[in-house]
Amino acid sequence: MRVSNKALLEKLREAEPGVWNKVYKDGWVGSDKVSLHYFESASGKVFNFKVKPGWSNQ
């Protein structure tokens, strides 16, 4: 999903110009469901990586 928050997008583009997407990936840590949240540039650069409990994509 593309980043629509203009202020945040400006900050991300300071790190790397171009298109940035917000990513939600679900997975497991042991037997616990977790969701990874981060912003990713077209080249694969990652910003603001977070691990949250539970799944976001259900």
All heavy atoms as TSV, in Angstrom:
chain	resi	resn	atom	element	x	y	z
A	1	MET	N	N	0.852	-1.156	0.000
A	1	MET	CA	C	0.000	0.000	0.000
A	1	MET	C	C	0.909	1.233	0.000
A	1	MET	O	O	1.841	1.324	0.784
A	1	MET	CB	C	-0.928	-0.114	1.220
A	1	MET	CG	C	-1.137	1.090	2.012
A	1	MET	SD	S	-2.113	0.951	3.536
A	1	MET	CE	C	-2.996	-0.534	3.429
A	2	ARG	N	N	0.659	2.144	-0.888
A	2	ARG	CA	C	1.473	3.362	-0.987
A	2	ARG	C	C	1.267	4.264	0.217
A	2	ARG	O	O	0.184	4.317	0.797
A	2	ARG	CB	C	1.103	4.126	-2.255
A	2	ARG	CG	C	1.593	3.425	-3.493
A	2	ARG	CD	C	2.218	4.404	-4.415
A	2	ARG	NE	N	2.865	3.679	-5.496
A	2	ARG	CZ	C	3.009	4.134	-6.695
A	2	ARG	NH1	N	2.539	5.322	-7.002
A	2	ARG	NH2	N	3.635	3.433	-7.608
A	3	VAL	N	N	2.300	5.006	0.569
A	3	VAL	CA	C	2.242	5.953	1.688
A	3	VAL	C	C	1.488	7.197	1.215
A	3	VAL	O	O	1.882	7.824	0.222
A	3	VAL	CB	C	3.662	6.327	2.164
A	3	VAL	CG1	C	3.602	7.374	3.257
A	3	VAL	CG2	C	4.406	5.090	2.634
A	4	SER	N	N	0.399	7.556	1.889
A	4	SER	CA	C	-0.405	8.710	1.481
A	4	SER	C	C	-0.178	9.924	2.376
A	4	SER	O	O	-0.522	11.043	1.990
A	4	SER	CB	C	-1.889	8.347	1.465
A	4	SER	OG	O	-2.299	7.908	2.739
A	5	ASN	N	N	0.410	9.740	3.570
A	5	ASN	CA	C	0.688	10.836	4.490
A	5	ASN	C	C	1.844	11.653	3.917
A	5	ASN	O	O	2.983	11.203	3.886
A	5	ASN	CB	C	1.040	10.255	5.862
A	5	ASN	CG	C	1.351	11.312	6.881
A	5	ASN	OD1	O	2.041	12.285	6.600
A	5	ASN	ND2	N	0.865	11.108	8.083
A	6	LYS	N	N	1.552	12.868	3.453
A	6	LYS	CA	C	2.553	13.684	2.743
A	6	LYS	C	C	3.746	14.057	3.622
A	6	LYS	O	O	4.877	14.033	3.163
A	6	LYS	CB	C	1.898	14.926	2.147
A	6	LYS	CG	C	0.976	14.578	1.016
A	6	LYS	CD	C	0.398	15.801	0.352
A	6	LYS	CE	C	-0.628	15.341	-0.668
A	6	LYS	NZ	N	-0.540	16.024	-1.909
A	7	ALA	N	N	3.510	14.377	4.881
A	7	ALA	CA	C	4.611	14.743	5.780
A	7	ALA	C	C	5.532	13.543	5.994
A	7	ALA	O	O	6.764	13.677	5.956
A	7	ALA	CB	C	4.067	15.255	7.108
A	8	LEU	N	N	4.957	12.374	6.213
A	8	LEU	CA	C	5.749	11.158	6.387
A	8	LEU	C	C	6.498	10.820	5.105
A	8	LEU	O	O	7.678	10.472	5.142
A	8	LEU	CB	C	4.850	9.990	6.800
A	8	LEU	CG	C	5.522	8.627	6.879
A	8	LEU	CD1	C	6.651	8.635	7.899
A	8	LEU	CD2	C	4.499	7.556	7.216
A	9	LEU	N	N	5.830	10.944	3.974
A	9	LEU	CA	C	6.465	10.633	2.692
A	9	LEU	C	C	7.661	11.549	2.437
A	9	LEU	O	O	8.700	11.095	1.957
A	9	LEU	CB	C	5.445	10.740	1.564
A	9	LEU	CG	C	5.898	10.290	0.188
A	9	LEU	CD1	C	6.435	8.863	0.214
A	9	LEU	CD2	C	4.757	10.408	-0.814
A	10	GLU	N	N	7.558	12.814	2.806
A	10	GLU	CA	C	8.694	13.732	2.665
A	10	GLU	C	C	9.876	13.259	3.500
A	10	GLU	O	O	11.016	13.289	3.049
A	10	GLU	CB	C	8.294	15.150	3.082
A	10	GLU	CG	C	7.451	15.865	2.060
A	10	GLU	CD	C	7.079	17.270	2.499
A	10	GLU	OE1	O	7.829	17.876	3.307
A	10	GLU	OE2	O	6.039	17.760	2.033
A	11	LYS	N	N	9.594	12.816	4.729
A	11	LYS	CA	C	10.654	12.323	5.614
A	11	LYS	C	C	11.301	11.070	5.031
A	11	LYS	O	O	12.526	10.921	5.039
A	11	LYS	CB	C	10.086	12.034	7.004
A	11	LYS	CG	C	11.105	11.679	8.017
A	11	LYS	CD	C	10.516	11.626	9.399
A	11	LYS	CE	C	11.630	11.416	10.400
A	11	LYS	NZ	N	11.208	11.621	11.752
A	12	LEU	N	N	10.479	10.148	4.523
A	12	LEU	CA	C	11.013	8.931	3.911
A	12	LEU	C	C	11.872	9.267	2.687
A	12	LEU	O	O	12.921	8.662	2.472
A	12	LEU	CB	C	9.869	7.996	3.508
A	12	LEU	CG	C	9.086	7.368	4.655
A	12	LEU	CD1	C	7.827	6.701	4.139
A	12	LEU	CD2	C	9.954	6.383	5.421
A	13	ARG	N	N	11.435	10.231	1.909
A	13	ARG	CA	C	12.180	10.607	0.699
A	13	ARG	C	C	13.490	11.321	1.013
A	13	ARG	O	O	14.347	11.436	0.149
A	13	ARG	CB	C	11.297	11.443	-0.219
A	13	ARG	CG	C	10.251	10.566	-0.896
A	13	ARG	CD	C	9.467	11.304	-1.921
A	13	ARG	NE	N	8.593	10.394	-2.647
A	13	ARG	CZ	C	7.482	10.766	-3.245
A	13	ARG	NH1	N	7.110	12.045	-3.220
A	13	ARG	NH2	N	6.746	9.887	-3.884
A	14	GLU	N	N	13.661	11.788	2.257
A	14	GLU	CA	C	14.969	12.306	2.664
A	14	GLU	C	C	15.976	11.156	2.747
A	14	GLU	O	O	17.148	11.331	2.445
A	14	GLU	CB	C	14.882	13.011	4.016
A	14	GLU	CG	C	14.161	14.339	3.968
A	14	GLU	CD	C	13.990	14.960	5.344
A	14	GLU	OE1	O	14.571	14.463	6.330
A	14	GLU	OE2	O	13.246	15.953	5.430
A	15	ALA	N	N	15.501	9.979	3.160
A	15	ALA	CA	C	16.364	8.796	3.238
A	15	ALA	C	C	16.627	8.235	1.852
A	15	ALA	O	O	17.740	7.794	1.553
A	15	ALA	CB	C	15.721	7.721	4.117
A	16	GLU	N	N	15.597	8.242	1.001
A	16	GLU	CA	C	15.738	7.768	-0.378
A	16	GLU	C	C	14.565	8.290	-1.201
A	16	GLU	O	O	13.417	8.076	-0.839
A	16	GLU	CB	C	15.755	6.240	-0.422
A	16	GLU	CG	C	15.952	5.711	-1.823
A	16	GLU	CD	C	16.211	4.221	-1.835
A	16	GLU	OE1	O	17.095	3.765	-1.073
A	16	GLU	OE2	O	15.548	3.533	-2.594
A	17	PRO	N	N	14.858	8.978	-2.314
A	17	PRO	CA	C	13.770	9.489	-3.152
A	17	PRO	C	C	12.999	8.356	-3.834
A	17	PRO	O	O	13.492	7.243	-3.943
A	17	PRO	CB	C	14.490	10.349	-4.192
A	17	PRO	CG	C	15.935	10.120	-4.029
A	17	PRO	CD	C	16.167	9.327	-2.794
A	18	GLY	N	N	11.781	8.666	-4.260
A	18	GLY	CA	C	10.999	7.697	-5.019
A	18	GLY	C	C	9.782	7.192	-4.272
A	18	GLY	O	O	9.299	7.796	-3.322
A	19	VAL	N	N	9.284	6.051	-4.723
A	19	VAL	CA	C	8.058	5.454	-4.198
A	19	VAL	C	C	8.353	4.676	-2.913
A	19	VAL	O	O	9.314	3.919	-2.842
A	19	VAL	CB	C	7.441	4.499	-5.250
A	19	VAL	CG1	C	6.228	3.785	-4.687
A	19	VAL	CG2	C	7.084	5.263	-6.511
A	20	TRP	N	N	7.504	4.867	-1.911
A	20	TRP	CA	C	7.571	4.121	-0.653
A	20	TRP	C	C	6.223	3.455	-0.419
A	20	TRP	O	O	5.177	4.019	-0.733
A	20	TRP	CB	C	7.877	5.054	0.512
A	20	TRP	CG	C	9.305	5.461	0.599
A	20	TRP	CD1	C	9.913	6.469	-0.094
A	20	TRP	CD2	C	10.318	4.888	1.418
A	20	TRP	NE1	N	11.227	6.556	0.249
A	20	TRP	CE2	C	11.511	5.591	1.187
A	20	TRP	CE3	C	10.332	3.848	2.336
A	20	TRP	CZ2	C	12.697	5.282	1.831
A	20	TRP	CZ3	C	11.514	3.547	2.981
A	20	TRP	CH2	C	12.681	4.263	2.726
A	21	ASN	N	N	6.256	2.246	0.129
A	21	ASN	CA	C	5.047	1.500	0.454
A	21	ASN	C	C	5.048	1.105	1.920
A	21	ASN	O	O	6.101	0.851	2.498
A	21	ASN	CB	C	4.951	0.223	-0.388
A	21	ASN	CG	C	4.707	0.537	-1.838
A	21	ASN	OD1	O	3.713	1.148	-2.188
A	21	ASN	ND2	N	5.626	0.135	-2.694
A	22	LYS	N	N	3.840	1.049	2.513
A	22	LYS	CA	C	3.684	0.512	3.860
A	22	LYS	C	C	3.426	-0.986	3.707
A	22	LYS	O	O	2.604	-1.399	2.898
A	22	LYS	CB	C	2.524	1.170	4.595
A	22	LYS	CG	C	2.405	0.645	6.002
A	22	LYS	CD	C	2.015	1.686	6.988
A	22	LYS	CE	C	2.151	1.102	8.379
A	22	LYS	NZ	N	1.752	1.995	9.402
A	23	VAL	N	N	4.150	-1.791	4.489
A	23	VAL	CA	C	4.078	-3.247	4.365
A	23	VAL	C	C	3.631	-3.854	5.694
A	23	VAL	O	O	4.104	-3.455	6.754
A	23	VAL	CB	C	5.464	-3.820	3.968
A	23	VAL	CG1	C	5.407	-5.325	3.844
A	23	VAL	CG2	C	5.964	-3.186	2.675
A	24	TYR	N	N	2.723	-4.819	5.609
A	24	TYR	CA	C	2.274	-5.609	6.751
A	24	TYR	C	C	2.495	-7.074	6.383
A	24	TYR	O	O	1.917	-7.552	5.408
A	24	TYR	CB	C	0.783	-5.417	7.032
A	24	TYR	CG	C	0.363	-3.995	7.307
A	24	TYR	CD1	C	-0.164	-3.199	6.292
A	24	TYR	CD2	C	0.470	-3.458	8.581
A	24	TYR	CE1	C	-0.577	-1.901	6.550
A	24	TYR	CE2	C	0.065	-2.165	8.843
A	24	TYR	CZ	C	-0.456	-1.390	7.824
A	24	TYR	OH	O	-0.856	-0.111	8.075
A	25	LYS	N	N	3.325	-7.779	7.144
A	25	LYS	CA	C	3.562	-9.201	6.898
A	25	LYS	C	C	3.309	-9.973	8.181
A	25	LYS	O	O	3.825	-9.622	9.233
A	25	LYS	CB	C	4.996	-9.447	6.425
A	25	LYS	CG	C	5.239	-8.921	5.033
A	25	LYS	CD	C	6.504	-9.455	4.452
A	25	LYS	CE	C	6.659	-8.924	3.041
A	25	LYS	NZ	N	7.822	-9.450	2.376
A	26	ASP	N	N	2.506	-11.018	8.070
A	26	ASP	CA	C	2.177	-11.851	9.216
A	26	ASP	C	C	3.102	-13.056	9.281
A	26	ASP	O	O	3.524	-13.579	8.241
A	26	ASP	CB	C	0.724	-12.330	9.132
A	26	ASP	CG	C	-0.260	-11.185	9.211
A	26	ASP	OD1	O	0.053	-10.172	9.856
A	26	ASP	OD2	O	-1.350	-11.303	8.643
A	27	GLY	N	N	3.418	-13.474	10.491
A	27	GLY	CA	C	4.277	-14.632	10.663
A	27	GLY	C	C	4.204	-15.151	12.085
A	27	GLY	O	O	3.280	-14.823	12.839
A	28	TRP	N	N	5.174	-15.959	12.420
A	28	TRP	CA	C	5.214	-16.615	13.729
A	28	TRP	C	C	6.550	-16.361	14.421
A	28	TRP	O	O	7.583	-16.335	13.775
A	28	TRP	CB	C	5.053	-18.121	13.565
A	28	TRP	CG	C	3.756	-18.531	12.961
A	28	TRP	CD1	C	3.484	-18.675	11.626
A	28	TRP	CD2	C	2.553	-18.824	13.648
A	28	TRP	NE1	N	2.188	-19.053	11.450
A	28	TRP	CE2	C	1.586	-19.162	12.679
A	28	TRP	CE3	C	2.200	-18.851	14.981
A	28	TRP	CZ2	C	0.289	-19.506	13.012
A	28	TRP	CZ3	C	0.904	-19.200	15.309
A	28	TRP	CH2	C	-0.040	-19.526	14.335
A	29	VAL	N	N	6.498	-16.177	15.728
A	29	VAL	CA	C	7.676	-16.210	16.587
A	29	VAL	C	C	7.370	-17.304	17.593
A	29	VAL	O	O	6.535	-17.112	18.486
A	29	VAL	CB	C	7.943	-14.861	17.283
A	29	VAL	CG1	C	9.066	-15.002	18.289
A	29	VAL	CG2	C	8.257	-13.776	16.269
A	30	GLY	N	N	7.985	-18.468	17.384
A	30	GLY	CA	C	7.619	-19.635	18.181
A	30	GLY	C	C	6.179	-19.997	17.873
A	30	GLY	O	O	5.816	-20.195	16.728
A	31	SER	N	N	5.334	-20.012	18.893
A	31	SER	CA	C	3.914	-20.327	18.683
A	31	SER	C	C	3.037	-19.076	18.694
A	31	SER	O	O	1.811	-19.175	18.656
A	31	SER	CB	C	3.437	-21.300	19.764
A	31	SER	OG	O	3.589	-20.696	21.041
A	32	ASP	N	N	3.656	-17.885	18.731
A	32	ASP	CA	C	2.911	-16.623	18.785
A	32	ASP	C	C	2.763	-16.016	17.397
A	32	ASP	O	O	3.732	-15.922	16.636
A	32	ASP	CB	C	3.623	-15.607	19.685
A	32	ASP	CG	C	3.694	-16.053	21.130
A	32	ASP	OD1	O	2.761	-16.745	21.587
A	32	ASP	OD2	O	4.684	-15.701	21.795
A	33	LYS	N	N	1.533	-15.560	17.084
A	33	LYS	CA	C	1.291	-14.835	15.836
A	33	LYS	C	C	1.821	-13.415	15.999
A	33	LYS	O	O	1.585	-12.772	17.018
A	33	LYS	CB	C	-0.198	-14.763	15.533
A	33	LYS	CG	C	-0.837	-16.089	15.217
A	33	LYS	CD	C	-2.321	-15.898	14.968
A	33	LYS	CE	C	-2.999	-17.212	14.652
A	33	LYS	NZ	N	-4.438	-17.038	14.403
A	34	VAL	N	N	2.547	-12.926	14.992
A	34	VAL	CA	C	3.042	-11.551	15.009
A	34	VAL	C	C	2.834	-10.927	13.630
A	34	VAL	O	O	2.654	-11.624	12.632
A	34	VAL	CB	C	4.544	-11.468	15.383
A	34	VAL	CG1	C	4.781	-11.950	16.796
A	34	VAL	CG2	C	5.404	-12.207	14.397
A	35	SER	N	N	2.866	-9.618	13.586
A	35	SER	CA	C	2.770	-8.880	12.337
A	35	SER	C	C	3.943	-7.909	12.269
A	35	SER	O	O	4.228	-7.198	13.234
A	35	SER	CB	C	1.446	-8.116	12.277
A	35	SER	OG	O	1.299	-7.486	11.028
A	36	LEU	N	N	4.631	-7.911	11.138
A	36	LEU	CA	C	5.738	-6.992	10.896
A	36	LEU	C	C	5.188	-5.789	10.148
A	36	LEU	O	O	4.492	-5.954	9.142
A	36	LEU	CB	C	6.826	-7.677	10.072
A	36	LEU	CG	C	7.283	-9.037	10.569
A	36	LEU	CD1	C	8.304	-9.623	9.607
A	36	LEU	CD2	C	7.854	-8.939	11.961
A	37	HIS	N	N	5.471	-4.595	10.640
A	37	HIS	CA	C	5.021	-3.356	10.008
A	37	HIS	C	C	6.261	-2.533	9.669
A	37	HIS	O	O	7.110	-2.321	10.538
A	37	HIS	CB	C	4.159	-2.535	10.963
A	37	HIS	CG	C	2.859	-3.168	11.311
A	37	HIS	ND1	N	1.771	-2.429	11.678
A	37	HIS	CD2	C	2.443	-4.454	11.352
A	37	HIS	CE1	C	0.747	-3.232	11.936
A	37	HIS	NE2	N	1.155	-4.479	11.750
A	38	TYR	N	N	6.341	-2.063	8.430
A	38	TYR	CA	C	7.467	-1.218	8.044
A	38	TYR	C	C	7.180	-0.500	6.740
A	38	TYR	O	O	6.209	-0.809	6.050
A	38	TYR	CB	C	8.757	-2.032	7.928
A	38	TYR	CG	C	8.699	-3.205	6.970
A	38	TYR	CD1	C	9.088	-3.063	5.651
A	38	TYR	CD2	C	8.278	-4.455	7.397
A	38	TYR	CE1	C	9.052	-4.142	4.774
A	38	TYR	CE2	C	8.234	-5.528	6.540
A	38	TYR	CZ	C	8.627	-5.370	5.219
A	38	TYR	OH	O	8.582	-6.435	4.359
A	39	PHE	N	N	8.021	0.471	6.428
A	39	PHE	CA	C	7.962	1.174	5.156
A	39	PHE	C	C	9.112	0.676	4.301
A	39	PHE	O	O	10.221	0.493	4.798
A	39	PHE	CB	C	8.088	2.688	5.372
A	39	PHE	CG	C	6.981	3.256	6.213
A	39	PHE	CD1	C	7.159	3.478	7.561
A	39	PHE	CD2	C	5.749	3.556	5.656
A	39	PHE	CE1	C	6.135	3.987	8.347
A	39	PHE	CE2	C	4.710	4.069	6.426
A	39	PHE	CZ	C	4.916	4.286	7.775
A	40	GLU	N	N	8.853	0.458	2.997
A	40	GLU	CA	C	9.885	-0.076	2.113
A	40	GLU	C	C	9.940	0.747	0.825
A	40	GLU	O	O	8.911	1.037	0.214
A	40	GLU	CB	C	9.588	-1.537	1.780
A	40	GLU	CG	C	10.650	-2.186	0.926
A	40	GLU	CD	C	10.398	-3.668	0.720
A	40	GLU	OE1	O	9.226	-4.103	0.772
A	40	GLU	OE2	O	11.374	-4.382	0.505
A	41	SER	N	N	11.156	1.114	0.420
A	41	SER	CA	C	11.352	1.851	-0.821
A	41	SER	C	C	11.382	0.878	-1.997
A	41	SER	O	O	11.472	-0.339	-1.818
A	41	SER	CB	C	12.662	2.636	-0.776
A	41	SER	OG	O	13.761	1.747	-0.848
A	42	ALA	N	N	11.347	1.419	-3.203
A	42	ALA	CA	C	11.379	0.592	-4.412
A	42	ALA	C	C	12.660	-0.238	-4.488
A	42	ALA	O	O	12.660	-1.340	-5.027
A	42	ALA	CB	C	11.234	1.471	-5.649
A	43	SER	N	N	13.760	0.269	-3.917
A	43	SER	CA	C	15.036	-0.458	-3.954
A	43	SER	C	C	15.163	-1.481	-2.821
A	43	SER	O	O	16.127	-2.230	-2.772
A	43	SER	CB	C	16.207	0.520	-3.886
A	43	SER	OG	O	16.311	1.067	-2.580
A	44	GLY	N	N	14.192	-1.478	-1.874
A	44	GLY	CA	C	14.223	-2.432	-0.768
A	44	GLY	C	C	14.694	-1.855	0.551
A	44	GLY	O	O	14.775	-2.568	1.548
A	45	LYS	N	N	14.983	-0.554	0.599
A	45	LYS	CA	C	15.379	0.075	1.861
A	45	LYS	C	C	14.184	0.071	2.812
A	45	LYS	O	O	13.060	0.337	2.409
A	45	LYS	CB	C	15.840	1.516	1.605
A	45	LYS	CG	C	16.422	2.181	2.828
A	45	LYS	CD	C	16.980	3.547	2.497
A	45	LYS	CE	C	18.469	3.379	2.298
A	45	LYS	NZ	N	19.154	4.667	2.208
A	46	VAL	N	N	14.428	-0.260	4.093
A	46	VAL	CA	C	13.364	-0.392	5.090
A	46	VAL	C	C	13.520	0.697	6.151
A	46	VAL	O	O	14.629	1.032	6.561
A	46	VAL	CB	C	13.425	-1.798	5.739
A	46	VAL	CG1	C	12.479	-1.901	6.911
A	46	VAL	CG2	C	13.112	-2.859	4.696
A	47	PHE	N	N	12.387	1.250	6.612
A	47	PHE	CA	C	12.362	2.311	7.613
A	47	PHE	C	C	11.272	2.009	8.630
A	47	PHE	O	O	10.198	1.523	8.267
A	47	PHE	CB	C	12.071	3.642	6.910
A	47	PHE	CG	C	12.017	4.836	7.816
A	47	PHE	CD1	C	13.177	5.445	8.250
A	47	PHE	CD2	C	10.804	5.358	8.216
A	47	PHE	CE1	C	13.125	6.558	9.080
A	47	PHE	CE2	C	10.737	6.471	9.042
A	47	PHE	CZ	C	11.905	7.067	9.472
A	48	ASN	N	N	11.538	2.259	9.897
A	48	ASN	CA	C	10.558	2.173	10.985
A	48	ASN	C	C	9.963	0.767	11.138
A	48	ASN	O	O	8.753	0.597	11.196
A	48	ASN	CB	C	9.458	3.217	10.789
A	48	ASN	CG	C	8.736	3.539	12.075
A	48	ASN	OD1	O	9.288	3.398	13.154
A	48	ASN	ND2	N	7.502	3.962	11.970
A	49	PHE	N	N	10.820	-0.220	11.253
A	49	PHE	CA	C	10.417	-1.620	11.387
A	49	PHE	C	C	9.865	-1.872	12.791
A	49	PHE	O	O	10.489	-1.503	13.773
A	49	PHE	CB	C	11.635	-2.512	11.134
A	49	PHE	CG	C	11.345	-3.969	11.150
A	49	PHE	CD1	C	10.921	-4.604	10.006
A	49	PHE	CD2	C	11.498	-4.711	12.303
A	49	PHE	CE1	C	10.651	-5.958	10.001
A	49	PHE	CE2	C	11.230	-6.063	12.322
A	49	PHE	CZ	C	10.805	-6.691	11.161
A	50	LYS	N	N	8.675	-2.509	12.875
A	50	LYS	CA	C	8.053	-2.824	14.162
A	50	LYS	C	C	7.493	-4.240	14.128
A	50	LYS	O	O	6.996	-4.693	13.097
A	50	LYS	CB	C	6.900	-1.871	14.461
A	50	LYS	CG	C	7.325	-0.439	14.659
A	50	LYS	CD	C	6.127	0.436	14.928
A	50	LYS	CE	C	6.568	1.881	15.032
A	50	LYS	NZ	N	5.435	2.784	15.177
A	51	VAL	N	N	7.551	-4.926	15.261
A	51	VAL	CA	C	6.918	-6.233	15.425
A	51	VAL	C	C	5.755	-6.037	16.385
A	51	VAL	O	O	5.944	-5.559	17.505
A	51	VAL	CB	C	7.904	-7.280	15.990
A	51	VAL	CG1	C	7.204	-8.612	16.196
A	51	VAL	CG2	C	9.116	-7.432	15.082
A	52	LYS	N	N	4.540	-6.388	15.932
A	52	LYS	CA	C	3.345	-6.204	16.755
A	52	LYS	C	C	2.690	-7.559	17.006
A	52	LYS	O	O	2.738	-8.434	16.139
A	52	LYS	CB	C	2.372	-5.275	16.056
A	52	LYS	CG	C	2.978	-3.895	15.825
A	52	LYS	CD	C	1.945	-2.880	15.556
A	52	LYS	CE	C	2.620	-1.518	15.509
A	52	LYS	NZ	N	1.683	-0.450	15.698
A	53	PRO	N	N	2.078	-7.738	18.169
A	53	PRO	CA	C	1.405	-9.016	18.459
A	53	PRO	C	C	0.157	-9.191	17.590
A	53	PRO	O	O	-0.500	-8.211	17.229
A	53	PRO	CB	C	1.032	-8.907	19.933
A	53	PRO	CG	C	1.012	-7.441	20.220
A	53	PRO	CD	C	1.979	-6.798	19.273
A	54	GLY	N	N	-0.141	-10.430	17.252
A	54	GLY	CA	C	-1.328	-10.727	16.446
A	54	GLY	C	C	-1.063	-10.521	14.973
A	54	GLY	O	O	0.022	-10.098	14.574
A	55	TRP	N	N	-2.053	-10.856	14.153
A	55	TRP	CA	C	-1.926	-10.700	12.701
A	55	TRP	C	C	-2.713	-9.491	12.220
A	55	TRP	O	O	-3.795	-9.212	12.711
A	55	TRP	CB	C	-2.420	-11.955	11.991
A	55	TRP	CG	C	-1.427	-13.076	12.019
A	55	TRP	CD1	C	-0.158	-13.028	12.456
A	55	TRP	CD2	C	-1.649	-14.408	11.578
A	55	TRP	NE1	N	0.443	-14.250	12.331
A	55	TRP	CE2	C	-0.453	-15.130	11.781
A	55	TRP	CE3	C	-2.725	-15.082	11.034
A	55	TRP	CZ2	C	-0.317	-16.460	11.441
A	55	TRP	CZ3	C	-2.600	-16.409	10.708
A	55	TRP	CH2	C	-1.403	-17.102	10.914
A	56	SER	N	N	-2.186	-8.787	11.247
A	56	SER	CA	C	-2.846	-7.639	10.661
A	56	SER	C	C	-3.608	-7.998	9.376
A	56	SER	O	O	-4.507	-7.288	8.978
A	56	SER	CB	C	-1.826	-6.543	10.330
A	56	SER	OG	O	-1.218	-6.090	11.510
A	57	ASN	N	N	-3.188	-9.065	8.710
A	57	ASN	CA	C	-3.802	-9.475	7.436
A	57	ASN	C	C	-4.662	-10.706	7.644
A	57	ASN	O	O	-4.208	-11.822	7.494
A	57	ASN	CB	C	-2.708	-9.802	6.407
A	57	ASN	CG	C	-1.830	-8.622	6.124
A	57	ASN	OD1	O	-2.314	-7.588	5.743
A	57	ASN	ND2	N	-0.537	-8.782	6.309
A	58	GLN	N	N	-5.907	-10.490	7.999
A	58	GLN	CA	C	-6.781	-11.653	8.222
A	58	GLN	C	C	-7.928	-11.634	7.268
A	58	GLN	O	O	-8.360	-10.701	6.758
A	58	GLN	CB	C	-7.277	-11.676	9.647
A	58	GLN	CG	C	-6.155	-11.931	10.603
A	58	GLN	CD	C	-6.635	-12.101	12.040
A	58	GLN	OE1	O	-7.823	-12.212	12.315
A	58	GLN	NE2	N	-5.714	-12.110	12.947
